[in-house]
């Protein structure tokens, strides 16, 4: 979900040689600071298994029809990349990157290759990872929320380039902050996620207003329209704009605009249901399932999903089922993000969309790290393939690395 100053350390320790280019990811681990006693659970390698495949009354519902993608009723033809995915998972499991993980690749012909590794919990008796259990996807939530905002803009209900003072009158300088800047993290707003006010009180329910106030108390990081500075606060503000425009929560809008039309049966916002998740402390996996309230993520990182749902979502985003061509172009209008050039990656950010480009592949999608789980979803337009990576461990970086490795291998085999 977040990006912290230890970025370079994470990159250096997880960098790998890929097609002659050293590549890595862009976020460091988000380790909860609540009282948790590390258990002496060693990072052990287990076998890899391959799975077959008081708000005003809401305005009238003026949403344009969304192209519906029917849910899969029968398993897709088994893909041909299971061996590749299994090898990638085995390598990262051996490196201690997760307790359990799953990966899926969608080929241009519609076939899906899937593989899992590890276990549901640190207890080996808990059994292999279940492909149908939703896990928290962290900041991948942002791409879903961005689609909602862009659909509202298509309807004329949000002006991407107008000041947001009408929605956020108490936000200083709101007349100079636009929805486009919020989507692209160029608003100048600061981050709340690692502020002591939040980290020292992670288990209580946080409201969007409270999270925004924490970020504001920390001061701004720049002027609106300035350089990209990743902050979850931007999407918390967007959730408030969605609520004021529609009279409904971002959660409800996401459900009716994306989840239901696409048949994403495993996608929902995390509340009381929290599948087991872990962080790594001194080389040991520590249970972080209930360390923090999911409300800390909000519209920046509270979504849960499955690998197949993520593939369906990113495919619909790529084929125009969710957005108009103009909105797709806007979403993919990029600004420079974190400098990953020393690792052979050009990293850019659009409107709720990241791009990771190497000599071998260019991936449009998003990486996410929640409080106890991680995810990555991406699409390689040149080869018409998509990837989804999910782990039940909040270590930022490996999910992005595995995605790059997978799509690079698929491209090489094409």
N, C-alpha and C positions, 0 to 999 in steps of 0.2 A: 504494500500500500504506500510505503514511504521511501524517501531517499534521504540518506543521512551523510554526514561528513566522512564516514569511513568507507566511502565508495572505492577509493583507490586500493585500500587494503583488501577489500573483497575481490576486486578485479584481479589483483596480483595473485592472490591465493587460489583463485579458481580459473585463471587463464589456461587455455589449452591450444594446442596446435591444430588448426583446422584448414585443410587444403593449402598448407603452406602459409597460412595467415593466423596469427595469434589473436583469438577472439574471446570475449567474455561478456558479462552482463553489466547492468547499470545501477543496481540497487544493493544495499547492504542489509543484513538481517535486522528485523525489527524485534528485538528481544524484550519481552515484558519485564517491568521492574517490580511487579508485585511480589509479595513474599511467596517464593516457591523453593522448596528444598530439592536440589538436584538429586536424582537417584543414580545409583551406580550402574546405569544401564550402558553396556558397551555398544559401540557402533559395530554391529556384526553384519556380515553379508549372508543373506539367505537366498534361496533359489529364486530364479526369475520364472514367472508363469506367463504364458501367452494365452490370451482369451480370444475365442472366436468373436470370429467376429459377431378559535371562534373565527372561522373562515367564511367569507361571503358565499351564498349559494353558488354552486358551480355553473359556469356558462353552458350553453347548449353544446352538445357533443358534435364538434365540427371536424373531427379527425377525418382525413382522407382515407379511403380504403387502402389497407395494406395487403399486398400480395401474400396470399396464404401459402405456406409450404406445409403440406400434409405430413403429420408425424410418420416416422418409419413404422410400418406394421409388421414387417418381416426383417430378419437380420440381413444386412447387405452381403453381397458376395465377399468372401474373405479376401482381404488385400494381400499384396505380395511383399510387404515391408516388415512383417513381424520379426524376422531375424535381425534386421537393422535396429528396430526399436528395442528389442530385447537386449542387444549388445550395449546400446547406449544406456539403458536403465541399469544393467549390471555394473557398468563402469562407474556410474555415479553412486550407486548403492555401496559399492566397495569403497568409495571415497568418503562415505559417511554423510551423504547429502540429504538423506531422508530415511524415515521408517518405512513408508510405503509410497508407491508412485504408480501412475498410469499415463500412458501416452497413446495418442491416436493420430493417424494421418488420413486425410481424405484425398484420394487421387482424382484426377480430372475426369475419369470415367464414373465417378460416384462410389467407388469401392472404398471401404474403410479397413485400415490395418490397425490393430490394437495390441498392446502388451501391458502387462503389469509386473511389478516387482515389490518385494517386501511384504509386510503384513499390515493388518488393520490397526493394531496397536503394537507396543513394544513386547507384548507377550506373544511368543511364537504360536501359542495355542489359539490366538485370536483369528487365525486363518488368513488367507490371501486377500488382497485388496479387492473390494467389490466395485465393479464398473458402474453400478447403478446408484451408488451412494453419493449424494451431492456433497461436495466440499466447498469451503470458502475460496473464492477466486481473487480476493483482495482487489487490487486496482484495475483488474479487468472489468470491474463494475463500471468504471468511468466510460468505457466505450459504449456500453448499453445506455447509460444516462445521456451521453452525447447524442445518440440517435434520437432519443426522446426530444431533446432540445432542438435538434435540426428539423425534426418533423413539425414541432410547434412553430419554428421559423418559416417552414414551407406554408403553413396555414396562415401566416401573417400575424400570429399571436405573440411572437417574440421578434424583435429587431436585433440581429446579431451585432450591429454596429452603433446602437444607441446606448446612452448611459443608463445605468440600472437604478438611478435614484428613486424612480417610481415604485420599485419593488423593495429597495433596501434604503429607505430614507435616513436611517441612523448610521449607515456606513459612510465614514468620512471619504469625501471625494468620489462618491458613487456616480456622480454625473460624468466622470471621466473614465469609469470602468465599464467595459462592454461585455456582453455574453461571449463574444468571440475571444476576447482576452482571457476570460475565465476558462473557456474550453481549451485554450492553448497554453495556459499557465504563464501568461504575460501580463497579468493584472497588477503585479507588485505586491499581492497579498502574501503574508507570512504563513508559516506552517504551525499547526497546533499539535500534531500527533506525538511529538517527542517533548513537548513542553512539560516541565515538572507539575504544573497544575493538572494536567491530564494523566501523566504517568503515575502520579502519587494517588490517584483516585480512579483507577481504571475499571473498577467493578460496578460503579454506579451507572445509571442510565443518563447519557448525555444528550442534550437537545442540540439541534443545529445552531441555535442562537448562542448557546454557551460555548460551543466549539469555535465559532467565529469570533466571539469575544476574547477567547484565549489567544487566538492568532493576532488579533488587533492589539492586545496588550503587549505583545512582543515587538510591535512596530513593523512597518512595511520594509520590504527588501528592495524595492525599486518603484519607479513611476509606472503608471498604467501605459501599456504599449511598449514597454521596454523589453529587456532580454527575457528569455524563457527561464522561469524559476519554478520547478515542480513543487506544488503545495496542494495537499488534499483539501485545504480550505476552499479553493476555487470551486470544487464540485459540491461542497456543502452549501455554498452560496447559490449555485445553480439549482440545488434541490428546493431551496426556498423560492426561487423564481418560478420553478415548475408549479409549486403549490399555489402561489398567488395567481398565476395565469390560468390554471385549470380548476382550482378549487379542490384538487386531489393531491395525494402524496406522490412523490417520485416513484415509490414502490407500486402504487396502483396504476400509474401511467405506464410504467415499464411492463407491467403484467398485461394490460389491455393492448398495448401498441407492439410489443415484441414477443413476450412469452407465449401468449395464447395464439396469435396468428401463426407463429412458427412451430407450435406444438412442442415447446420446450418443457417437457414434463418433469425434468429434474432441476429446473431453475427457479429459485425463490430467494427471498431475503432471509438472512439468518437472524433468528430471534432466540427462542429457548432451545431449539434443536441445535446441538453442537457436536458434530462428529469428532472423534478423538484427533487431537493435533499436538504437535511438539515443537520445541525449540531445541537448539544445541547449546549446552553450557559445559565448557571445559571438556569437550569431546564426548559428552553423554547426552542422550535424548531426555528432555525433561517435559513432562506433560504440561501443556499450556492451554488445554481445552477450555477451562473455565477461568482463566486468569483475568480476562478483560471482557467488558460488555461489548457485544457486537455494535452497539450504538456509536462507538468511537469511529467505526468505519463509515457509517451512514452511506450517502450516495457516492462516497469516494471508495468504498470497499466492503460493503456489507452483503454482497450477493453470494449465493451458493449456486453451483451448477455441476454438470458432469462433462466428461470429455466429448461425448457425442453431441450434447446440446451446444457446447462451445463451437464445435465444427459446423453445426447447422446455422448458428448465428453468424459466424464469420463468412460462411458461404453466401448467406442471404444478403449480407452487407456488400459482398463483392459483386453479386449478380444484379443488384438494383432492386431487390425485393423490398428493402426497407427505406431507401432514400432515393430522391430524384437524382439525375445526373449532376445537376448543379450542386446539390448538397454533398454528393460523393466527392466532387472536385474540391469543394470547400474543406471537407474533412481531411483531404489528402494534401492540402496546401501547408507545407512544412516550414518550420523554423529550426535553426540549430538547437540541439538539446545538449546533453552531457557529452563532453569530448572523450570519445573512446577510440580515437585514431591510433593510439599506440597499440591497440589490440586489433587493428584491422577492421574496425567497425565505424561506420558513419551513422550516428544516432540523431534522429530528427523527431520533431513532434508536430502533429497536425491538430485537429479539433477532437480531442479525446482519443487520439490514435497515435501510436508510436511507429517509427520505422527504424529497422536495424538492417543496414546494408553492408555486406562483405563482398569480396571479389567473386564469391560463388553464388550468393543469393541475396535478394532484397525481400524483407519480410515486413508486412504491414499488420499491426495488431496491438497487443498490450501485454505487459508483464504485471503480475500482481503478487504481493506478499502481505498476507493478513497477519493476525496475531499468532496463529498456530498452523497455518496452511499456506500453500503457494500455488500459482498457476501461470500459464502463458497460453495465449491464443494468437495465431498469426496466419497470414495468407501470402503465398508466393505467386504473384500475378503472372510472372513470366512462365511458370510451369503449371499454373492453375491447380495448385495443391495447397492444402491447409493443414495445420498442425495444432493440437491441443496437448498441453502437458499439465499434470496436476500432481502435487505431493501433499502428504499430510504432515509436512514439516515446514516451519517458517524460516527457511534459509533462502535469502534472496540471491539470485544469480544462477543456480543450477537449472531452474526451469527454463530460463532463456537460453542457456548453453545447450541444453538438450534439444530445444526447438530448432536452433540453428544447425546443430549436428544432424537432426532428422531430415530437415528440408534440404540440406546440402547433399546428404546421401541419396535422397529421392531424386534430386535434380541430376546427380551424377549417373544414376541408373536409367534415366529417361532415354 
